[in-house]
Amino acid sequence: MCGIFGAVNLKGSFSNNDFDKFVFLTDMVAYRGPNASGYIAINLKEKSENKDKFEIFLGHRRLSIIDLSENANQPLSDGEGLCIIYNGEIFNYLELKQELKQEGFIFKTNSDTEVILKIYKKYGEDGFSKLNGMWAFAILDIPNRKIILSRDRFSIKPLYYIQDRGRFYFASEIKQLLPLLPKKELNHTVMFKYIEQGLVDYDDESFFKNVYKVKPKHNFVIHLDTGEIKISKYWDYQIEEMPNLTLNEAAENFRQLFIDSVKIRLRSDVKVGALLSGGLDSSSISIIANKLQDKFCTYSVISKEKKYSEERYIDIITQKAKIENHKILFKFNDEKIFLKYIDKVIYHNDEPFCGFSAVAQYMVLETLRKNSDIVVVLSGQGGDEILMGYLKYFFFNIRNLIKTSAFKEALTQLMNSFIKRTMVWQFKLSEARRYLPFLIRKTPKSFLKINDTLEPIWEANNLKERQILDIDKYSVPALTHYEDRNSMAHSLEIRLPFLDHRLVNYVLNLPIAFKLNSGWSKYILRKAIYELPHQIRWRRDKQGFIIPEKLWLMKEFSSLINKIFTKSILEEMGIIDSKLFLEYYHKFQRGKKDIWYTDISRALIAEMWTRKFFMN
């Protein structure tokens, strides 16, 4: 895992002062790559390196994971006019390397980076569809006078860019680009949808005007002679029906795909472990990884307070499956310490995030890094989206059945869920109101000054479309955003077996009943991973990071909220009315039922973020 920075001058040349500046901007994210650094300045006319006069700069910070030798440091060139800087991992690099060797290609390193270059040389940009992994990279192709940016399928690795007067800059993190903007401005539309609906990373815009993301699944090609930019999709879902597939066949197919996904994500020249929460997703990953790798280690966060701890479930799986486990005692309930960490998470994320769970995760990963020698971590992110783990999918299913007049089936699903004490027992109005039409608030919050168009997060023609929207737009990108920034802040690489594109595509095409059955979410996973202890395999609830967010907002953070919103920078920027917000907040403190604590936490995070990036 790494950090990258690049600069392209389409209308002139950069100078030595620019070179020093670009080195500094590359090194701003040294925590993403503490093991090595590399910088190259290319004079295209001379086809040589020249720090005093150049059109192309490529900078790289390396966290060494595969091939720890200096030979694999970047920028990596092939000696024939191709050069790459790259953040991520290609998990099927061994298979691709063997395929390329049979075609006569010779390799000088054992890295996955060199495999990308050879794939491009053999297949061009279309070859990126062969990659199984997570990536954000830039390839300079001098013979064909172009630079190709590419980003993985599911927004796992970040890649941002700006354009200014014939100059093009790209980087792993927004903070690297902000000093290059002619003027730093807030994107009011993005901020509105964040405060109103909790949306982040839902399209290619950022919270800063004129700072954009390279879209996942896409290549972004800059033609150096003309300045033309060509954007193309290198991969998409293959949607097909599986009418004759039985549940047992589907479970076995899923099992084999899942095992292989975990297997290739164990490839590393440094220590790999897993975060084990005791939930279904992390337990499935851990139990398979433990079978595939000797002395596999898992790490679990526990609390002395039982309501915040999953220790019972952690003990069940580690003891039954004989999995090595290291417990880290952690306190989530110190609001003063927690408040200090919000500022750190704001810095590393560059943009607002959707609640205090992101801060809790940052603290967990920091504790993990300090208390272990682990560098690579397997995580269950993405499992809820591809396997219908969220309660909202139950609501959507019932809603769609009612819309299509399938009242009997809707009633059957509700009754089965009630009898088996599954999803209907977890009913929360705060969740349902986001997706059931008759509960959706159609007008913005009273304290918002701007009145932009709401994002139709509740609209989907069917559950398959709903899942794709969550994977591509509304859920996974936000989660992978803070998972990447929080892990890389501590020089940790997180790998996500549930977001293997083969697995995602397969599960999307399965019948709904294989994923959501009688109120049981993730039904296919429960059927496929039969090694799981019964208490976990058929566990009804899900907990995750439990922190007293609502209580803190009502009480402990009250003086802070009243103080900073008395003189709000969000009000100065035309986003909110402070007086109306404080009235809204005080109603929340009094327990008004239609005001949700997430509304308050987002406004607080937005205010703190705006102060950090626009006042300092």
N, C-alpha and C positions, 0 to 999 in steps of 0.2 A: 504494500500500500504506500501511496506517495502523495506528493503535492507537485503540481505543475504550473508553469506560467509561460505565456508566449506573446510575442509582439510581431506585427507585420506592418510594414510601411509600404503602401501601394503608390505613393506619390512623391517619394524622395528617399532619403536615407536617415538612419539614426546615427547618433554620435557616441563618443566615449562616455559622456555624461549620462546619456540614455542607458548605456550598458550598465553603469553602476546602479542606476535607479532600478533597472529590471532585475539585477541580482538581489537588491534589497527586497523587492516585491516577491521574488521567488522565496527568499528566506523568511518572509513574514509567516510562512506556514511550516517552519522547520520542524515543528512537533509532528507534522504528517510524515516526515521523513528524516529522522535524526541520524541515520547511519551513513549517508553519503550525499554529496551535492554535485551538480554539474551544470555548466552554462555554455552555450555556444552562440556566437554571432556570425551570421552568414552574409557575405557580400555576394549577391546573386550574379552580378556582372562578372566578377572575378572567379565565381564558384569556389570561394575559399573563405576561411575564417578571417574576420577583421573587426576588432572591437572598436575601431575608430570610425568606421564607415560601413554600415550594414543595413540590410532591409528586413532580416529575419532574426529574431532572438528566441531561443528555446531554453528554458530553465527547469531544473528538476531537483526535488528533494526525495531521497530514497529511504523507505523502511524495508529492509532486506528480509524477504520471505522465501523466495525460490532462487537458487543459485546465489549464495552469499558472497561470491568472489567479486573482485573489482571489475572483472570482464563484463559483468551484467549491469554495471552502472550506466546511468543515462545522463544526457541524450545518447542513444545508441544508433550508430550508423552502420550501413552495410558496405560502405566503400564504393558504392555505385550510384550515389546521389539520393539515397533514401535515409531519413533520420527520424527517430521517434522519441517522444516523451509520453509517459504512460502512467496512469494511476489505476490500480486494480489487480485482478488476477484472472487468468484464463485457466479454468480448471481442467479442460480437456486438451491441454497443450501437448501432453505425451502422445495421445492418439493422432493429433494433427501433425506433430513432428515426425512420427513414423510414416504417415501418409506422404509428407513432403520429401522425406529421405528416399522413398521409393520412386519419387519423381526426379531424383538426382540432386536435390538441394543439400548443401553442406552447412553444418552449424558450427559456430565458433564458441557458443556458450551453452549452458544448460537452462537458460532462462525461458520463461513464457513470453517475454518481451520480443525476443528474436523471432519466435514463432509468428507473432502478429505481422512483423515485417515481411516474412517469407510468404505468409498467406496473402498479403496485399500484392506482393510481387507476382504471385501465381494467378490469383483470381481477381485482383483489383478490389474496388470498394464492395462489390457483391460478396466477396469472400468473408466479410465480417459476420454474415449470417451463420457461418460455421462455428463461430466462437461460442463457447458455453462459459459464462462467467459474469464478472462485473468490471466495467471499465469506463474510463474517460481518457482518450488519447488523442494526440496530434501527430500526424505523419507528414513530414516535409518531403515532397516528391520534386526534386530539382529538375530532372529530365522532362517531366510533364508540366512543370511550372505551376504547381498547386500545393495547397495545404489541405489535408483532410482531417476534420475533427469528427470523432465518433463517440457515442455514448451508449451504454448498455440498455437492455430492453426494459428494465423496471426501475429506473431512476436511482439505482443503488449508489453509483459514483457521480459526483457533481462536476459540472463543467459550465462556466459562465463566460459571457463575452460582452464587449462593448465596441462600438464603432465611433470614430471621431475624426472628421476631416481627412479621410483617406488612410487613417490608421486603424488597425484592428488588433484588439487585445483579448486574450482568453486566459482563464485561470481556474484553479480548483475551488477557490473561495472568493466571495464577493469582496472581502476586505482588501484583497490584492489589487482590485480594479478601482476602488473608490478614489485613490489619489490621482488617477488618470482622467477622471470625469471633469469636463469643463465646469460643471456645476452639480452639486449633490442635491437631488430633489426627491421628495417622497412621492411614491405612487399612490395617490388617494384611492383609486379603485381597488387596488389590492388590499390596502389597509381597511377599507370599508367591509370587504367580504371576509376579512379575518375577524374583525370585531363582531360583525353581525352573524356570520355563519361558521366561524372557526376554520376557515379554509386557508391553507398555505400550499405552495407548490402545485397548484391545480392547472397551471398552464406555463407558457414559457416566459411570462413576466415575473419580475421580482418586486420587492418592496421599494426598490430604488428605480426611479425613471431611467430608462435607457440602459439598464442592466438586464440582460436576458440569459436564459438557459438554453443550451443545446438540448433539443427534445430527445427523450429516450427513444430507442429503436431507430434513430436517425443518424445519417451522415450529413455533415455540414462542410461543403467544399468551397474553398476560396481560390479562384483563378487569379494568379499573380499578375498576369499581363493585362487583363481587362478589368480586374476588380469585381468581376461577376461572382455572385454567391449562389450556389446550387444546393438545395436541401432535398434529401431523398430518404425514404423509409427503406431500411434494409431487411426488416422482418415484420411479420404481422401474424396474428392468430390464424390457425387453420381450423375453421369451424366446420364440424361435421356431426351428423347424427349417428348414434350407436343403438339402433332399435333392438338388436338381438343380443346385446351384451347382458350377461347375468351379473348379479351382485358379486358372486364369488370370483368370476373371471375378472371383473373390474378391480376387486380388492387385490388379487394377485398381480395384475398389471401395475397397479398403483404401488404395491410393495416393492417390486423390482425397480421401478423408476426412482422411488424414494431412497432405496438402499444405494443405488448408483450415485444419486445426487449427493448423499452423505459421503460416500466413498471418495469421489473425486475432490470433495471439499476438505478432505483430510490431507491432501497433498501439500507438503510444506517441508522446508529445511529448518524450521524453528518449531517450538512447542505449540501444539494445538490442544485446546480444551473446549468445554461447552459451559454455557450458563444454564444451570438446572434450577428451575423454579418450583418443580413439582407439578406443573401443569401438563396438559396433554401434549402440546407441541414440543416443549423442551425435553420432556421425558422420552418422546418418540425418537428424537434426534440422539439423545444420550445413549439410549439402550442399543440402537443400531451402531453408533460410533464405537461403543464399547466392545461390540462383537467383531468389528473390523480392525481395531487397532489395540495392540497390547498396551497396558498401563495408561489407558485413556483416563484423563482427569476431568472432573466436573467441579464447578464452583457455584456455591449457593449463598444467597444473602438471607440471613435469618434475623429475627428480632426477639428480644425478651418478651415483648408484648404479643400475646398469642393472636390477637386480631390482625396484626400486621405480618404474621409469620406463616410460612407454608412448610415449616420444618417437619410436620407429621408426614406429609406426602413425599417430601425429599427422602426421609428415612425409609419409607415403604419401598421406593424404587431402588435406591442405592443398596439396600440390604438384600432385597430379593434378587436383583440382577448382578450383585457383587460389583458395583461401580465405585471406583475411587472418588471420594467427594471431600471437598474442603469447604467448610462453612465459614462465612465471614459475618461476624456480628455487626449489625449496623443499626443506627438510630435515625428514624425518619421524623421523629417527633420534636425536634429542636428547631422551632421556627426562626430563631435569630440566625443560626448557622445556615439554615435553608435559604433565608433571604439573601445572604452574602453570595451563595452559590448561584442564585438567579442571575446576578450580574455576570458571572463567569460564563454561564450557558448562553446568555445573550451575546457575549463577545464571540464565542466560538461558532454559534449558529448563524450569526450575521443578520438573521431575520427573526421576527417573533415566532414562538412555538405555541402549541395548542394546550398548554396546561402544565401543572407542576410535575407530572410524571416524567417529563423530559429532564427536569432538574434532578429528580431522584435517580434516574438512570445514569446521569453524569457522575453523581456521587458514588454510585455503585461501581462504575467502571474505574473511577479513580482509586477506590478502595481495593478493587481486584488487582490493578496494576501494581499497587504498593505492596500487596501481600502475596504475590505469586510471580513466577518467571514465565507466565503465559504471554504469548504475543498474538496468537490467532484464536478467535473465539467463534464457535458455532452458536447461532441464535435462531429462535423460532419465528422471527418476524416474517410476515406474509402468510402464515398459516391460517389466520382468521379470515383473510380476504379470499383465498383460493378454496377454502373448505367450508365457508359459510359459518364461521365461528361467532360472528356478532349476532346479537339479538335482533338487529334490524332486518336480517335476512328472513327471520321468522315472520316479522311484520309484513315484509314485502310479499312473501309467499301467500300469506292470508289475504292481503290486499288484492293481489293478482287473481287469486281464485275467486274472490268476490266480484272483481271487475268482469271476469269471464263467466259469471253466473254459476260457478262451480261451488254452490253453497254447501252441498253435502260433503265435498272433499274438504272445504275450509273447516266445517264443523268437526269432521273426523280428525283433522290435524290438531285442532284445539283440544278436543277431548283426549286424544292419545297423549298429548303433551301434559295435560292436567293429570291424567291417571299415572303417567310415568314420572311425574314431578320434574319435567325437564324445562324447556325454555319458557313456557307460560308462567312458571313460578318465579322467573327472574324479571317479570314485567316491570319496566320503569317508564313512567310517563315522559321523563326527560329524554329518553332514547326514542320512544315512539313518536314524539311530537316532531322530530326531524324528518320523518318519512311517511307518516299517515296523513293524507291530504286534509282531512277535517280537523287535524290538530296543528297544522303548519301555520306559523305566524306569517302573514303575507306582507306586513308593513315593517320597516326597519325599527330598531329600538329608538325610544323617544329621545335619547340623549345624543344621537348621531346627527350632526349638521348636514352631512352629505346624504344624498338619497339616490344611490346607484341601483343598477339592476341586480336583483338577487340571482345567485347561481342556482339552477334548478336541480339541486342535489337529490330531490325526492323523485325525479322523473326517470323512468326506465320502462321499456316495453315489456321486459321479462327479466327473470333472475340472472340469466347469462349476461345480458347487457348490463345489469346492475353490478355484477362482479367485475366486468371489464372496466366500467367506470371507476370502481373503487381501486382496482389494481393500477390503472393508468393515470387516474386524475385525483380522486378525492381522498384516498386513504394511504395507500402504499407510499407515494412520493413524500408525503408529510412525515411518515414514520421513518423512512430510510434517510431523510434529510437529517433529523436529529440523531439517528443512530450512527450515521457516518461522522458527523461533527463531534459528537460526544466521545466516540471511540478514538478517533484520530487525535483529539486533544490530548490523549494519553498514549499515543503511539501504539494503539491496538487495532488489529484488523478484525472486523466482524464479517463472517460468511453466513449466507442465508440459504440453507438447503431447500426450503419451501419455494424459493423463487428461482429454481432451475426451470428454464423455459419449457423443457420437455414435460415436466410435471405440471406446470401451470396450464399448458395447452391441453394436456390430457384431461385434467380435472374439470376444466371449463366445459368440455364436451360430454361429460357424464350426465346422466339423468339427474334431475333435482333430488329425487328420492334417495340417490346414493350419497348425497352430501347432507341433506336435511331430511330426517326421517322421524316422524312422530315426536317432533320437538328436539330430537338429538341432533346437535350440530356435529360437523366433521365426521359423519357416520362412516365414510369410506376409510378414514384413518383409524378409527376405532376397530373396524373389521380387519384391516390389513396388518397392523402392528400387534399381533397376538401375544408377543412376549411381555407386553405391559401388564403390570399387576392389575387385578380387577378394580381395585379402588381408584386407580388412575384412569384406566381404559374407559370405565363407565362413570367417571366423575361428572356430576351435574353442574357444579358451579365453576367459575373461573375468577381468579382474584387479581393477579398482576401486582403492580406496585400500589400498595395501600398507604396513602398518606392522608392526614386530616385536613385536606385542602379547604373544604367548606368551613370547617370550624376555625381555621386560621384566618380565612377571609372575613369571617363574622367578628372575630374577637382580636386575636393577636396582631393582625395586620391593619386593624381599624385606624389607629393613629397615623400610620404611614399613608394609607389611602386618603384619609381626610386631608392630610398635609399636602401631598403632591398634587391632588386634584383641585386644591384651592387655587393653585397657580399652575395650570396644566399646559404643557407644550403642545399637546394634541389639540387643545382649544385654540392656541395661537396659530396652529397650522390648519385650522378650519375643519377639524375632524369631529370633535365632540363639543357639547355644551357642558362645561364643568358643573354648573349649578344643577342642571337636570340629571347629570350622571350621579352626583352625590345624593340627590333625592332618590334616584333609582337604587343606589347602594344602601341607603338607610331603610328603604322598603325591604330589601333583601335581608338586612340584619333583623328586621322585625318578623321575618318569616313569610313574606308574601309568596304565595305558591307558584306564580307564573314567572318568577325571576330565578334563574339558575346560577349556581355558583361559578360555572364555567364562563358566563357572561362577565362576571366581575374579574376573574383571573385573567381573561384575555385583555380586558381593558387595562388592568394593572401591568401586565407584561408589555403591552403596546406602549404605554406611557414610559415605562423604564427603558424600553428599547429606543424609543424616539429621543429621549434625553441623552442616551449614550452615543447615538450616531449623529444627532443633529445639534446637540449643545456643546459637545466636547470637540 
